[in-house]
Structure formats: C-alpha cells, structure tokens
Amino acid sequence: MIKAGVPQNVAMAISGHKSPLMFERYNIVAEDDLDEAAQNIDDFMGAEAQRAPKVAVLHKVA
C-alpha cells in the first residue's frame, strides 16, 4: 500500500495495525528495493563528482 502511495495512517486502518511500530515490523524491504536504492545513490554520487566545486578564493586584505 505504501508503494502505491497510500498514506501510512490509511494503510494502518485498512490492515488493522494499531501502532506504527507494528506496521513497520511487517513492512518488509524487498531485495529489488535495496538494489534500486543503491543504484540511485551511485547515480547521485556520480553526478556530484562531475560537478565543479563552488569555492571562492578569498584574498587576505592587509
């Protein structure tokens, strides 16, 4: 339900879970989700590495 965009409180009401802790306990992370997250992080880090640093050179005033 969460992946389908259903808000957690609505999903909890549908599934009958009374506490967020129990809801999360049964919210199992799939291997595909972990692979997708790793790919997203890799893509982000690659893009960040290609960006030029935004550093300004400061000169000391006497």
N, C-alpha and C positions, 0 to 999 in steps of 0.2 A: 504494500500500500504506500509506503514511504517513497519508493522509487517511482510510483505512479503519480506522485505529487499530492497525496492525501496528507493533510496536516497531522502531526503526531497525536494530538488530543482526539481527533476524529477517528483515527485508526485505533486508538486505545478503546474508544467507546464501541467500535464495531467488534473488535477482538475480545473485549471483556477484561482487558488488563486494567487493574485498579491503580497501579503505580508506574511511573516512568521507568523505575528500576527493573521491574518485571518485563515491561515492554522491551527494553534494551537487551535484557537477558536472552530473549528469543529472536532478536534482530540479528541473525547470523550474517556475517560478511562472507560473500561468495568469493571464490578464487579469482573469478573474472573481474570483480570489483577491485581487488588488490592489484591485479595486472594493469587495469585501466588507470588507477591512481599513480602507479609507478611510471607509466608512460607519460601521464600529464606532468608529473614532476620533472621527468627527463626533458620533455619539450620545453617547459618553462625555464629550466636551468640552461639549456642550450641557447634559448633566445636571450636570456640575461647575459650570457658570456659574450654574445656578439654585439651587445650594446656598448657604445663608447662611454667611458666613465664621465660623470658630470662633476668634474673637480675644477675649481677655480684656483689659479695660482695667486697667492697673496704676497705682496711685497712689503717689506718692513720699511716704515717711514721713520727717518731719523729725527 
